[in-house]
């Protein structure tokens, strides 16, 4: 079960890393909006903590954790940066967060369908799923 758990968590790690970077970008886009800025800073810290937890559990399984985001995340941030030049920075940030969180929700749900993830790994996946759903709900509500 160790290898399968590590693989499931390693499938989510690049998305969490991209999500953390996305919240960093969102913070920069909404420099003067202290309400969004506080929420984004909280989510950024939450994602960083999750990344560290995921990496630690992957190591406990005897595997090497991923430590970089994915190419889709990089592309998404690049397009978000370009979009911010042509519209509301707040709306751009919220749309980017909504898209990223929806992608994380889908990925977590896929990994949770697997039977060979240990209880701790399953708990970590549920934690990321819950966080992504709350981030998506916030973005939907404020957009």
Buried (B, 14 or more C-beta within 10 A) or exposed (E): EBEBBBBBBBBBBBBBBBBBBBBBBBBBBBEEBEEBBEBBBEBBEBBBEBBEBBBEBBEBBEBEBBEEBBEEBEEBBEEBBEBBEEEBBBBBBBBBBBBBBBBBBEBBEEBBEBEEBBEBBBEBBEBBBEBBBEBBEBBEEBE
